[in-house]
């Protein structure tokens, strides 16, 4: 009978007896993976310009429903403007007309003078 009641020695410390210690290590590994993925995405899309103070950049984004948005960064200021076909703000003058041909190329014809 003495052999059936053997002592189970699982270690001396609390962490040796903790079954959740492996899950915590997986969580840490997941965080390292996410940070590495973010750094890779910044490098792939050249988004490091967003972090510098002297850079200027303009991004034109079009959604699936055709709504356009212009995102502009000047120094540390970032502004976003939605473009609509219905309303135009400001003053300007017509410069010409652009046409898209059947093969996909575009031509620009300046107005008059």
MMTF fields as JSON, N, C-alpha, C and O atoms, coordinates in Angstrom:
{
  "mmtfVersion": "1.0.0",
  "mmtfProducer": "UNKNOWN",
  "numBonds": 451,
  "numAtoms": 452,
  "numGroups": 113,
  "numChains": 1,
  "numModels": 1,
  "chainsPerModel": [1],
  "groupsPerChain": [113],
  "chainIdList": ["A"],
  "bondAtomList": [4, 2, 8, 6, 12, 10, 16, 14, 20, 18, 24, 22, 28, 26, 32, 30, 36, 34, 40, 38, 44, 42, 48, 46, 52, 50, 56, 54, 60, 58, 64, 62, 68, 66, 72, 70, 76, 74, 80, 78, 84, 82, 88, 86, 92, 90, 96, 94, 100, 98, 104, 102, 108, 106, 112, 110, 116, 114, 120, 118, 124, 122, 128, 126, 132, 130, 136, 134, 140, 138, 144, 142, 148, 146, 152, 150, 156, 154, 160, 158, 164, 162, 168, 166, 172, 170, 176, 174, 180, 178, 184, 182, 188, 186, 192, 190, 196, 194, 200, 198, 204, 202, 208, 206, 212, 210, 216, 214, 220, 218, 224, 222, 228, 226, 232, 230, 236, 234, 240, 238, 244, 242, 248, 246, 252, 250, 256, 254, 260, 258, 264, 262, 268, 266, 272, 270, 276, 274, 280, 278, 284, 282, 288, 286, 292, 290, 296, 294, 300, 298, 304, 302, 308, 306, 312, 310, 316, 314, 320, 318, 324, 322, 328, 326, 332, 330, 336, 334, 340, 338, 344, 342, 348, 346, 352, 350, 356, 354, 360, 358, 364, 362, 368, 366, 372, 370, 376, 374, 380, 378, 384, 382, 388, 386, 392, 390, 396, 394, 400, 398, 404, 402, 408, 406, 412, 410, 416, 414, 420, 418, 424, 422, 428, 426, 432, 430, 436, 434, 440, 438, 444, 442, 448, 446],
  "bondOrderList": [1, 1, 1, 1, 1, 1, 1, 1, 1, 1, 1, 1, 1, 1, 1, 1, 1, 1, 1, 1, 1, 1, 1, 1, 1, 1, 1, 1, 1, 1, 1, 1, 1, 1, 1, 1, 1, 1, 1, 1, 1, 1, 1, 1, 1, 1, 1, 1, 1, 1, 1, 1, 1, 1, 1, 1, 1, 1, 1, 1, 1, 1, 1, 1, 1, 1, 1, 1, 1, 1, 1, 1, 1, 1, 1, 1, 1, 1, 1, 1, 1, 1, 1, 1, 1, 1, 1, 1, 1, 1, 1, 1, 1, 1, 1, 1, 1, 1, 1, 1, 1, 1, 1, 1, 1, 1, 1, 1, 1, 1, 1, 1],
  "groupList": [{"groupName": "UNK", "atomNameList": ["N", "CA", "C", "O"], "elementList": ["N", "C", "C", "O"], "formalChargeList": [0, 0, 0, 0], "bondAtomList": [1, 0, 2, 1, 3, 2], "bondOrderList": [1, 1, 2], "singleLetterCode": "X", "chemCompType": "L-PEPTIDE LINKING"}],
  "groupTypeList": [0, 0, 0, 0, 0, 0, 0, 0, 0, 0, 0, 0, 0, 0, 0, 0, 0, 0, 0, 0, 0, 0, 0, 0, 0, 0, 0, 0, 0, 0, 0, 0, 0, 0, 0, 0, 0, 0, 0, 0, 0, 0, 0, 0, 0, 0, 0, 0, 0, 0, 0, 0, 0, 0, 0, 0, 0, 0, 0, 0, 0, 0, 0, 0, 0, 0, 0, 0, 0, 0, 0, 0, 0, 0, 0, 0, 0, 0, 0, 0, 0, 0, 0, 0, 0, 0, 0, 0, 0, 0, 0, 0, 0, 0, 0, 0, 0, 0, 0, 0, 0, 0, 0, 0, 0, 0, 0, 0, 0, 0, 0, 0, 0],
  "groupIdList": [1, 2, 3, 4, 5, 6, 7, 8, 9, 10, 11, 12, 13, 14, 15, 16, 17, 18, 19, 20, 21, 22, 23, 24, 25, 26, 27, 28, 29, 30, 31, 32, 33, 34, 35, 36, 37, 38, 39, 40, 41, 42, 43, 44, 45, 46, 47, 48, 49, 50, 51, 52, 53, 54, 55, 56, 57, 58, 59, 60, 61, 62, 63, 64, 65, 66, 67, 68, 69, 70, 71, 72, 73, 74, 75, 76, 77, 78, 79, 80, 81, 82, 83, 84, 85, 86, 87, 88, 89, 90, 91, 92, 93, 94, 95, 96, 97, 98, 99, 100, 101, 102, 103, 104, 105, 106, 107, 108, 109, 110, 111, 112, 113],
  "secStructList": [7, 6, 6, 6, 6, 7, 7, 7, 7, 7, 7, 1, 1, 2, 2, 2, 2, 7, 6, 6, 2, 2, 2, 2, 2, 2, 2, 2, 2, 2, 2, 2, 2, 2, 2, 2, 2, 2, 2, 2, 2, 2, 2, 2, 6, 6, 4, 4, 4, 4, 6, 7, 1, 1, 7, 3, 3, 3, 3, 3, 3, 3, 7, 6, 6, 1, 7, 3, 3, 3, 3, 3, 3, 3, 6, 6, 3, 3, 3, 3, 3, 3, 3, 7, 1, 1, 7, 7, 7, 1, 7, 7, 7, 7, 7, 3, 3, 3, 3, 3, 7, 6, 6, 1, 7, 3, 3, 3, 3, 3, 7, 7, 7],
  "xCoordList": [0.797, 0.0, 0.842, 0.409, 2.009, 2.868, 3.25, 3.475, 3.323, 3.714, 2.592, 2.877, 1.365, 0.247, 0.046, -0.55, 0.525, 0.357, 1.659, 2.129, 2.229, 3.491, 3.241, 2.204, 4.176, 4.071, 4.293, 5.142, 3.547, 3.735, 4.486, 3.93, 5.719, 6.541, 6.556, 7.206, 5.846, 5.755, 6.669, 6.548, 7.523, 8.41, 8.3, 7.421, 9.191, 9.214, 8.568, 8.071, 8.56, 8.024, 6.566, 6.012, 5.949, 4.538, 4.359, 3.376, 5.297, 5.152, 5.254, 4.746, 5.891, 5.982, 4.642, 4.374, 3.807, 2.502, 1.389, 0.244, 1.702, 0.685, 0.431, 1.338, -0.766, -1.044, -1.231, -1.194, -1.428, -1.637, -0.336, -0.371, 0.792, 2.073, 2.361, 2.927, 1.987, 2.192, 1.33, 1.757, 0.125, -0.768, -0.202, -0.303, 0.386, 1.0, 2.157, 2.35, 2.916, 4.013, 3.485, 4.095, 2.367, 1.762, 1.253, 1.348, 0.714, 0.256, 1.428, 1.311, 2.545, 3.735, 4.24, 4.648, 4.212, 4.635, 3.715, 4.178, 2.424, 1.468, 1.725, 1.636, 2.044, 2.355, 3.599, 3.623, 4.618, 5.839, 5.528, 6.062, 4.673, 4.293, 3.53, 3.775, 2.613, 1.829, 2.724, 2.568, 3.651, 4.564, 5.435, 5.671, 5.906, 6.701, 5.893, 6.411, 4.626, 3.755, 3.514, 3.521, 3.303, 3.109, 4.352, 4.243, 5.516, 6.758, 6.919, 7.347, 6.585, 6.684, 5.711, 6.06, 4.495, 3.52, 3.95, 3.774, 4.508, 5.015, 6.103, 6.154, 6.97, 8.039, 7.532, 8.028, 6.556, 6.057, 5.286, 5.395, 4.515, 3.718, 4.376, 3.744, 5.621, 6.393, 5.639, 5.566, 5.084, 4.333, 5.227, 4.728, 6.538, 7.439, 7.452, 7.886, 6.979, 6.854, 5.811, 5.892, 4.836, 3.824, 4.412, 3.861, 5.52, 6.104, 7.12, 7.429, 7.652, 8.652, 7.96, 6.839, 8.634, 8.02, 8.124, 7.268, 9.144, 9.35, 8.645, 8.589, 8.116, 7.601, 6.221, 5.449, 5.939, 4.618, 4.164, 4.935, 2.931, 2.418, 0.92, 0.232, 0.428, -0.992, -1.424, -0.788, -2.505, -3.054, -4.488, -5.281, -4.821, -6.192, -6.764, -6.255, -7.823, -8.418, -9.828, -10.601, -10.168, -11.504, -12.128, -11.529, -13.321, -14.002, -14.745, -14.767, -15.35, -16.044, -17.271, -17.651, -17.894, -19.081, -18.75, -19.664, -17.485, -17.084, -16.778, -16.422, -16.899, -16.607, -15.096, -14.37, -14.624, -13.197, -12.872, -13.663, -11.68, -11.2, -9.735, -8.946, -9.376, -8.0, -7.417, -7.935, -6.337, -5.652, -4.326, -3.516, -4.104, -2.912, -2.166, -2.769, -0.846, -0.01, 1.012, 1.78, 1.017, 2.009, 2.661, 2.032, 3.898, 4.594, 3.956, 3.947, 3.417, 2.759, 1.237, 0.535, 0.718, -0.729, -1.251, -0.736, -2.264, -2.895, -4.354, -5.075, -4.787, -6.174, -6.781, -6.091, -8.066, -8.794, -9.989, -10.724, -10.167, -11.277, -12.039, -11.435, -13.354, -14.188, -14.545, -14.891, -14.456, -14.738, -16.115, -16.409, -16.964, -18.295, -18.498, -17.901, -19.338, -19.607, -20.633, -20.712, -21.416, -22.517, -22.067, -22.572, -21.138, -20.772, -19.295, -18.461, -18.982, -17.591, -17.396, -18.244, -16.297, -16.016, -14.845, -13.964, -14.833, -13.721, -13.941, -14.962, -12.962, -13.036, -11.922, -10.852, -12.178, -11.179, -11.601, -12.614, -10.83, -11.17, -10.95, -10.122, -11.695, -11.609, -10.332, -10.036, -9.577, -8.308, -8.406, -7.623, -9.325, -9.436, -10.317, -11.063, -10.222, -11.047, -10.158, -9.222, -10.456, -9.726, -10.668, -11.833, -10.153, -10.93, -10.214, -8.988, -10.994, -10.434, -10.795, -11.97, -9.796, -9.999, -10.36, -10.288, -10.753, -11.19, -10.072, -10.34, -8.82, -7.713, -7.26, -6.328, -7.902, -7.591, -6.686, -6.527, -6.091, -5.227, -6.073, -7.243, -5.466, -6.175, -5.446, -4.219, -6.243, -5.66, -6.281, -7.418, -5.504, -5.937, -5.898, -4.882, -6.989, -7.07, -7.29, -8.349, -6.277, -6.443, -7.487, -7.686, -8.141, -9.14, -8.49, -7.42, -9.156, -8.961, -7.571, -6.766, -7.284, -6.145, -4.903, -3.822],
  "yCoordList": [-1.189, 0.0, 1.257, 2.321, 1.116, 2.275, 2.786, 3.984, 1.923, 2.324, 3.051, 3.828, 2.833, 3.48, 4.918, 5.724, 5.239, 6.58, 7.361, 7.922, 7.395, 8.113, 9.617, 10.086, 10.355, 11.812, 12.403, 11.935, 13.401, 14.093, 15.381, 16.314, 15.434, 16.623, 17.409, 17.013, 18.503, 19.306, 20.52, 21.388, 20.615, 21.765, 22.444, 22.129, 23.376, 24.029, 25.409, 25.867, 26.087, 27.445, 27.473, 26.476, 28.638, 28.81, 28.738, 28.169, 29.308, 29.329, 27.934, 27.695, 27.025, 25.654, 24.941, 24.016, 25.359, 24.741, 25.466, 25.013, 26.576, 27.396, 26.891, 26.943, 26.405, 25.922, 27.051, 26.794, 28.284, 29.412, 30.096, 31.055, 29.635, 30.264, 30.168, 31.096, 29.079, 28.923, 29.868, 30.334, 30.166, 31.09, 32.501, 33.24, 32.881, 34.207, 34.339, 35.402, 33.285, 33.331, 33.46, 34.148, 32.817, 32.954, 34.373, 34.896, 34.998, 36.384, 37.31, 38.19, 37.135, 37.942, 37.735, 38.689, 36.525, 36.228, 36.899, 37.379, 36.935, 37.613, 39.103, 39.688, 39.731, 41.161, 41.461, 42.444, 40.64, 40.835, 40.679, 41.425, 39.722, 39.52, 40.725, 41.144, 41.292, 42.447, 43.663, 44.372, 43.911, 45.051, 44.866, 45.824, 43.66, 43.394, 43.586, 44.092, 43.184, 43.367, 44.847, 45.256, 45.653, 47.092, 47.75, 48.599, 47.369, 47.93, 47.531, 48.346, 46.295, 45.844, 46.597, 46.938, 46.863, 47.603, 49.055, 49.599, 49.679, 51.046, 51.089, 52.019, 50.092, 50.052, 49.744, 50.318, 48.853, 48.448, 49.563, 49.725, 50.328, 51.402, 52.772, 53.785, 52.825, 54.065, 55.092, 56.268, 54.639, 55.524, 56.22, 56.935, 56.023, 56.698, 58.201, 58.955, 58.66, 60.095, 60.744, 61.939, 59.966, 60.521, 60.901, 61.753, 60.283, 60.527, 61.664, 62.192, 62.062, 63.13, 64.49, 64.628, 65.487, 66.799, 67.681, 68.541, 67.495, 68.385, 67.935, 68.704, 66.747, 66.222, 66.779, 67.149, 66.824, 67.182, 66.041, 65.539, 65.632, 64.587, 64.741, 65.276, 64.259, 64.302, 62.915, 62.302, 62.43, 61.114, 61.328, 61.972, 60.785, 60.826, 59.43, 58.475, 59.317, 58.015, 57.975, 58.915, 56.881, 56.704, 55.47, 54.395, 55.617, 54.485, 53.678, 54.055, 52.574, 51.686, 52.35, 52.021, 53.285, 53.941, 55.178, 55.887, 55.457, 56.561, 57.852, 58.84, 57.887, 59.083, 59.284, 58.381, 60.464, 60.756, 61.582, 62.412, 61.327, 62.063, 62.404, 61.551, 63.656, 64.116, 64.307, 65.092, 63.586, 63.689, 64.379, 63.899, 65.508, 66.311, 66.54, 66.864, 66.369, 66.571, 67.648, 67.531, 68.689, 69.764, 69.892, 70.362, 69.484, 69.527, 68.577, 67.363, 69.134, 68.286, 68.345, 67.704, 69.099, 69.27, 68.336, 68.331, 67.55, 66.635, 67.062, 67.204, 67.266, 67.661, 66.708, 66.205, 66.473, 65.597, 66.361, 67.015, 66.267, 66.959, 65.942, 65.142, 65.974, 65.124, 65.895, 67.075, 65.215, 65.827, 65.364, 64.169, 66.331, 65.98, 66.601, 67.626, 65.971, 66.467, 67.598, 68.374, 67.692, 68.64, 70.07, 71.009, 70.242, 71.582, 71.839, 70.951, 73.058, 73.477, 74.727, 75.619, 74.795, 75.942, 76.714, 76.133, 77.99, 78.815, 79.366, 79.113, 80.119, 80.733, 80.173, 79.822, 80.097, 79.585, 79.835, 80.486, 79.322, 79.47, 78.142, 77.326, 77.953, 76.72, 76.73, 77.703, 75.64, 75.56, 74.742, 74.958, 73.829, 72.988, 71.794, 71.766, 70.801, 69.614, 68.381, 68.346, 67.385, 66.115, 65.043, 64.982, 64.193, 63.102, 61.791, 61.712, 60.761, 59.419, 58.643, 58.526, 58.121, 57.394, 55.94, 55.476, 55.218, 53.833, 52.924, 51.951, 53.226, 52.374, 52.672, 52.038, 53.623, 53.924, 55.131, 55.615, 55.625, 56.798, 58.062, 58.076, 59.112, 60.38, 61.476, 61.485, 62.405, 63.574, 64.83, 64.821, 65.891, 67.164, 68.208, 68.355, 68.932, 69.996, 71.304, 71.513, 72.208, 73.497, 74.357, 74.236, 75.223, 76.115, 77.266, 77.745, 77.701, 78.915, 79.472, 78.883, 80.572, 81.427, 80.645, 81.184],
  "zCoordList": [0.0, 0.0, 0.0, -0.441, 0.485, 0.577, -0.823, -0.996, -1.787, -3.137, -3.875, -4.786, -3.527, -4.185, -3.712, -4.426, -2.544, -1.993, -2.09, -1.1, -3.26, -3.446, -3.431, -3.901, -2.902, -2.84, -4.229, -4.987, -4.54, -5.813, -5.53, -4.95, -5.928, -5.732, -7.04, -8.007, -7.058, -8.275, -8.235, -9.099, -7.33, -7.251, -5.918, -5.115, -5.683, -4.388, -4.417, -3.388, -5.567, -5.63, -6.033, -6.496, -5.848, -6.205, -7.717, -8.19, -8.49, -9.942, -10.539, -11.634, -9.85, -10.345, -10.247, -11.013, -9.32, -9.122, -9.871, -9.858, -10.519, -11.178, -12.595, -13.425, -12.899, -14.251, -15.265, -16.468, -14.819, -15.725, -16.137, -16.908, -15.652, -15.985, -17.481, -18.058, -18.107, -19.545, -20.353, -21.41, -19.884, -20.582, -20.538, -21.518, -19.423, -19.316, -20.298, -20.889, -20.475, -21.443, -22.866, -23.684, -23.179, -24.501, -24.727, -25.837, -23.682, -23.792, -24.088, -24.941, -23.41, -23.666, -25.093, -25.755, -25.55, -26.909, -27.926, -28.961, -27.637, -28.515, -28.596, -29.676, -27.465, -27.467, -28.294, -29.035, -28.179, -28.967, -30.453, -31.274, -30.81, -32.203, -32.745, -33.877, -31.964, -32.403, -32.622, -33.617, -31.714, -31.872, -33.115, -33.85, -33.353, -34.545, -35.817, -36.812, -35.791, -36.951, -37.231, -38.392, -36.203, -36.392, -36.984, -37.868, -36.508, -37.049, -38.509, -39.327, -38.845, -40.237, -41.139, -42.269, -40.656, -41.458, -41.671, -42.761, -40.645, -40.805, -41.863, -42.668, -41.866, -42.861, -44.251, -45.221, -44.381, -45.692, -46.381, -47.596, -45.633, -46.219, -46.086, -46.387, -45.645, -45.503, -44.66, -45.017, -43.548, -42.659, -41.641, -40.773, -41.733, -40.814, -41.054, -40.183, -42.23, -42.478, -41.577, -41.294, -41.128, -40.224, -38.877, -38.179, -38.503, -37.187, -37.183, -36.115, -38.344, -38.375, -38.363, -38.852, -37.804, -37.632, -38.873, -39.077, -39.703, -40.836, -42.106, -43.065, -42.151, -43.414, -43.734, -42.849, -45.044, -45.551, -46.435, -47.253, -46.278, -47.141, -47.303, -46.434, -48.441, -48.745, -49.195, -50.052, -48.612, -48.952, -49.419, -48.731, -50.594, -51.098, -50.953, -51.54, -50.172, -49.858, -50.419, -50.235, -51.108, -51.657, -51.021, -51.03, -50.474, -49.844, -50.907, -52.078, -50.495, -51.426, -52.048, -53.172, -51.324, -51.868, -52.692, -53.112, -52.936, -53.804, -53.066, -53.708, -51.755, -50.975, -50.89, -50.476, -51.281, -51.235, -49.999, -49.552, -49.463, -48.303, -48.535, -48.942, -48.273, -48.432, -47.041, -46.247, -46.747, -45.46, -45.726, -46.52, -45.063, -45.309, -44.002, -42.979, -44.045, -42.869, -43.182, -44.138, -42.377, -42.476, -41.111, -40.163, -41.005, -39.723, -38.732, -38.939, -37.644, -36.646, -36.768, -35.986, -37.73, -37.88, -38.964, -40.082, -38.641, -39.588, -39.744, -38.757, -41.003, -41.251, -42.273, -43.159, -42.139, -43.056, -43.606, -42.866, -44.92, -45.583, -46.422, -47.137, -46.335, -47.167, -48.434, -48.382, -49.56, -50.856, -51.298, -51.306, -51.668, -52.154, -53.532, -53.862, -54.316, -55.669, -55.658, -56.61, -54.587, -54.536, -54.253, -54.868, -53.342, -52.891, -53.129, -52.955, -53.527, -53.678, -52.831, -52.836, -52.112, -51.256, -51.832, -52.466, -51.618, -52.061, -53.46, -54.099, -53.911, -55.237, -56.093, -55.597, -57.348, -58.262, -59.69, -59.948, -60.601, -62.004, -62.709, -62.303, -63.748, -64.515, -65.337, -66.031, -65.252, -65.967, -67.243, -68.168, -67.314, -68.495, -68.216, -67.237, -69.097, -69.002, -69.11, -69.909, -68.308, -68.363, -68.883, -68.49, -69.776, -70.345, -70.1, -70.173, -69.809, -69.661, -70.924, -71.273, -71.598, -72.843, -72.574, -71.437, -73.633, -73.488, -72.988, -72.283, -73.343, -72.915, -71.491, -70.996, -70.827, -69.441, -69.257, -68.136, -70.333, -70.214, -70.113, -70.496, -69.597, -69.411, -70.172, -70.272, -70.709, -71.365, -70.744, -70.273, -70.761, -70.207, -71.31, -71.99, -71.493, -72.492, -71.758, -71.167, -71.789, -71.13, -71.859, -73.068, -71.087, -71.67, -72.406, -72.031, -73.46, -74.235, -74.439, -75.16, -73.83, -74.144, -74.08, -74.314]
}
